[in-house]
Amino acid sequence: MKKLILSAVLATVSVSSFAASNGPAGCGLGTAVVFKDANEWYEHVMAATTNGTSGNQTFGMTSGTLGCEDANGPLADGVAMFLNDNLEPLAIDMAKGNGETLGALADLMGVKGADKAVFNEQMQSHFDTVFADAQANPTTAYDGIMSVMSGSKELSKYLG
């Protein structure tokens, strides 16, 4: 039960970090297309409802579309959703130095095939940086991943 509540809180915090840069309704189809010129409170409510109920806000954050391309939250570019949904299996894969979840993270971050072995090795050897303690969450894991990548000559080029 505690795990479920923690997951819900983390998802809400991550989504709200994206929403802050796009007005009260956040990014998504409701904001970018349907209620594009919303000025009244009820229009913002309808835009937020459209964004949240149709699943398009998540799609927009992951794909960088629907007004979400300007999201500058701490976990931009779809990495937020990935870490929220895959933190535990990612920790297991990082500890092993390989695995489907670790490979998916490398792909999401744009790591080229030639550098994936370095990515896997760096993530494994710096596991304690990414998952510093049992209270690790998507934000702290992201910060750790960025720290590891910025310290690597081969991986720092993927940090934008």
Secondary structure by P-SEA (a helix, b strand, c coil): caaaaaaaaaaaaaaaaaaaacccccccccccccccccccaaaaaaaaaaacccaaaaaaaaaccccccccccccccaaaaaaaacaaaaaaaaaacccaaaaaaaaaacccccaaaaaaaaaaaacccccccccccaaaaaaaaaaaaaaccccccccc
